[in-house]
Amino acid sequence: MEATTLKPITSSILNGLHFSRRNDILRPSSLRGGRKHTAGSISISVKRNRLNGYAPLRVSGLSSSGSFDVVVIGSGIIGLSIARQFLVGSDLSVAVIDAAVPCSGATGAGQGYLWKVHKSPDSDKWELATRSHQLWENFAKSVEFEGMDPSEIFGWKKTGSLLLGRTSEEASILRKKVKQLMDAGTRAEFLTSSDLLTEEPALMLDKDGGAAYAPDDYQLDARSAVAFIEKSNRQFAAEGRYAEFYHEPATSLLSSSNHGDIDAVQTSKNILHSKKAVILAAGCWSGSLIHELIEHHGIELDLPIKPRKGHLLVIDNFKPFKLNHGLMEAGYITHESAPNSGSAHTAQTTSVSMTATMNTSGGLVLGSSRQLVGFNTEVDESIIKSIWEKAGEFFPMLRKESLVELRQNGEVRVGLRPYSAHGKPVIGPVPGFSNLFVAAGHEGEGLSLAPGTAEMIVDMVLGNPGKVDPSPFAVRGRVC
Ligand SMILES: Cc1cc2nc3c(=O)[nH]c(=O)nc-3n(C[C@H](O)[C@H](O)[C@H](O)COP(=O)(O)OP(=O)(O)OC[C@H]3O[C@@H](n4cnc5c(N)ncnc54)[C@H](O)[C@@H]3O)c2cc1C
């Protein structure tokens, strides 16, 4: 049995498995870089193969390495949140598999907005977003209740959010947005450019500009939040309910019956049996991965999830000014929903919108870009320049600073958002299988939508009545 990451337990036995610690890796491995992905809309066709449609349980020289109620594929914010929800909300045991480690995917580059201000109350995602917001608040309160400080542990801050419009047209759209949010029960107000002088002294907007302000929006540090969730999950390892299999890509789903049940997940090193459910939460890799995982089951499924590259510039210990809120330009909403609307950058498939937050250790975090350039995660210096110049349009003091010098005290983060062609995640059972579920395609909202997604999946698996209508996210409902 290959050693895998389990912290803080450095050498323990769980379900007969031995674990030891490995080093973290912060980038996706190149082995996943060349995967093909499938764009377009979801299409499913069920074609049973000659062996009555189901592949026999293959052991192929690998040891059968444990049995769990639930096996989760992917340990980003979505996979780990699902694991957590099973652990705290049921008595089921959970194994988490990852091709690398948590935060090696999109999650590690997430800016940390847990926002409602840029979401639309008349969209399919609103109910899920509202529920997730509530669950994040409950999570932070539970951490406080246990005597810890969520701001120290995972950068939790109720900064409120400012969605900025620079022109009179944008300001008028934002005024309408404020009304829409308030009608939907979310606290919001419109701030004029002169109001903003006191709220954010470093920000410069023309007199016609303004902002939609939602005081109850939060931010967190994605990497520390994931580390905390992972640590909480590991507390269940001692009672045999949790195990991690990192650096171990899932390669196949195994089945011995003809009832559409998945019996086990084969990884590069092990076979992990699943008694109740297998959850595919592999972010932008989910679309191509599902092909590989089920190809021998005679079922074809096109999940329209593809990678959308994003850059984030982090400048530690930033002195020139402070931010009191999280900020984002209104154009972000268009860039998020329209893949090909390049405006601040030349390429058709590229856009840059100004996003700015200040983390709890005084670092300035600037974003963010969107590029449809496959699985490439190389830093693109021209994108960093665009992000910096865009930020300078909103914060003129930045123009006096040297990016080269500031970057000595910081880093660039690159992540692949799981972009879904329908602008909303895919959450639910996979047709043709009785116990296979998908939770992927959250694009730029995976951090904020994670707890609601996890709750939805767990309710589905347990057969509980859901808190949020899952139908807009169904796999089957989006077949064309
Ligand atoms: C620059 C940037 C800024 C962002 N800012 C925000 C923000 O402020 N707020 C917000 O809500 N969202 C934000 N997002 C979006 C958010 O980060 C994503 O929606 C979220 O992280 C997706 O999580 P995930 O778990 O689905 O995917 P990922 O984090 O990508 O995790 C998928 C995991 O699957 C694993 N995997 C792949 N193939 C296999 C395999 N064969 N077997 C096993 N495991 C496999 C990968 O190694 C990876 O760890 C941002 C994203 C970017 C890039």
The ligand as a Tripos MOL2 file, in Angstrom:
@<TRIPOS>MOLECULE
LIG
   53    58     1     0     0
SMALL
NO_CHARGES

@<TRIPOS>ATOM
      1 C1         -8.0580   33.1990   -9.9460 C.3       1 LIG1
      2 C2         -9.2730   32.5580   -9.3390 C.ar      1 LIG1
      3 C3        -10.0080   33.2620   -8.3940 C.ar      1 LIG1
      4 C4        -11.1560   32.6960   -7.8310 C.ar      1 LIG1
      5 N1        -11.8360   33.3920   -6.8670 N.ar      1 LIG1
      6 C5        -12.9390   32.8430   -6.3050 C.ar      1 LIG1
      7 C6        -13.6360   33.5380   -5.2790 C.ar      1 LIG1
      8 O1        -13.2350   34.6210   -4.8620 O.2       1 LIG1
      9 N2        -14.7650   32.9820   -4.7840 N.ar      1 LIG1
     10 C7        -15.2390   31.7620   -5.2100 C.ar      1 LIG1
     11 O2        -16.2830   31.3190   -4.7330 O.2       1 LIG1
     12 N3        -14.5670   31.0690   -6.1560 N.ar      1 LIG1
     13 C8        -13.4420   31.5820   -6.7120 C.ar      1 LIG1
     14 N4        -12.7610   30.9040   -7.6940 N.ar      1 LIG1
     15 C9        -13.3300   29.6540   -8.1790 C.3       1 LIG1
     16 C10       -13.0330   28.5060   -7.2470 C.3       1 LIG1
     17 O3        -11.6660   28.5170   -6.9170 O.3       1 LIG1
     18 C11       -13.4320   27.1980   -7.9440 C.3       1 LIG1
     19 O4        -14.7750   27.2550   -8.3710 O.3       1 LIG1
     20 C12       -13.3000   26.0280   -6.9770 C.3       1 LIG1
     21 O5        -12.0250   26.0260   -6.4010 O.3       1 LIG1
     22 C13       -13.5700   24.7030   -7.6720 C.3       1 LIG1
     23 O6        -13.3580   23.6950   -6.7310 O.3       1 LIG1
     24 P1        -13.3250   22.1810   -7.1400 P.3       1 LIG1
     25 O7        -13.1280   21.4150   -5.8960 O.co2     1 LIG1
     26 O8        -14.5230   21.8800   -7.9800 O.co2     1 LIG1
     27 O9        -12.0860   22.0400   -8.1340 O.3       1 LIG1
     28 P2        -10.5110   21.9850   -7.8660 P.3       1 LIG1
     29 O10       -10.1100   22.8500   -6.7460 O.co2     1 LIG1
     30 O11        -9.8690   22.2320   -9.1770 O.co2     1 LIG1
     31 O12       -10.2650   20.4910   -7.3890 O.3       1 LIG1
     32 C14       -10.3710   19.4080   -8.2750 C.3       1 LIG1
     33 C15        -9.4280   18.3200   -7.7920 C.3       1 LIG1
     34 O13        -9.6290   17.1570   -8.5890 O.3       1 LIG1
     35 C16        -8.3850   16.5110   -8.6800 C.3       1 LIG1
     36 N5         -8.3680   15.5420   -9.7810 N.ar      1 LIG1
     37 C17        -8.2580   15.7670  -11.1070 C.ar      1 LIG1
     38 N6         -8.2320   14.6030  -11.7780 N.ar      1 LIG1
     39 C18        -8.3350   13.6140  -10.8530 C.ar      1 LIG1
     40 C19        -8.3500   12.1840  -10.9120 C.ar      1 LIG1
     41 N7         -8.2530   11.5100  -12.0650 N.pl3     1 LIG1
     42 N8         -8.4550   11.4900   -9.7630 N.ar      1 LIG1
     43 C20        -8.5430   12.1330   -8.5720 C.ar      1 LIG1
     44 N9         -8.5200   13.4800   -8.4620 N.ar      1 LIG1
     45 C21        -8.4270   14.2030   -9.5850 C.ar      1 LIG1
     46 C22        -7.4020   17.6540   -8.8840 C.3       1 LIG1
     47 O14        -6.0890   17.2590   -8.5600 O.3       1 LIG1
     48 C23        -7.9580   18.7010   -7.9340 C.3       1 LIG1
     49 O15        -7.3440   18.6750   -6.6600 O.3       1 LIG1
     50 C24       -11.5840   31.4160   -8.2440 C.ar      1 LIG1
     51 C25       -10.8310   30.6890   -9.1540 C.ar      1 LIG1
     52 C26        -9.6740   31.2470   -9.7040 C.ar      1 LIG1
     53 C27        -8.8670   30.4410  -10.6740 C.3       1 LIG1
@<TRIPOS>BOND
     1     1     2 1
     2     2     3 ar
     3     2    52 ar
     4     3     4 ar
     5     4     5 ar
     6     4    50 ar
     7     5     6 ar
     8     6     7 ar
     9     6    13 1
    10     7     8 2
    11     7     9 ar
    12     9    10 ar
    13    10    11 2
    14    10    12 ar
    15    12    13 ar
    16    13    14 ar
    17    14    15 1
    18    14    50 ar
    19    15    16 1
    20    16    17 1
    21    16    18 1
    22    18    19 1
    23    18    20 1
    24    20    21 1
    25    20    22 1
    26    22    23 1
    27    23    24 1
    28    24    25 2
    29    24    26 1
    30    24    27 1
    31    27    28 1
    32    28    29 2
    33    28    30 1
    34    28    31 1
    35    31    32 1
    36    32    33 1
    37    33    34 1
    38    33    48 1
    39    34    35 1
    40    35    36 1
    41    35    46 1
    42    36    37 ar
    43    36    45 ar
    44    37    38 ar
    45    38    39 ar
    46    39    40 ar
    47    39    45 ar
    48    40    41 1
    49    40    42 ar
    50    42    43 ar
    51    43    44 ar
    52    44    45 ar
    53    46    47 1
    54    46    48 1
    55    48    49 1
    56    50    51 ar
    57    51    52 ar
    58    52    53 1
@<TRIPOS>SUBSTRUCTURE
     1 LIG1         1 GROUP 0 **** ****
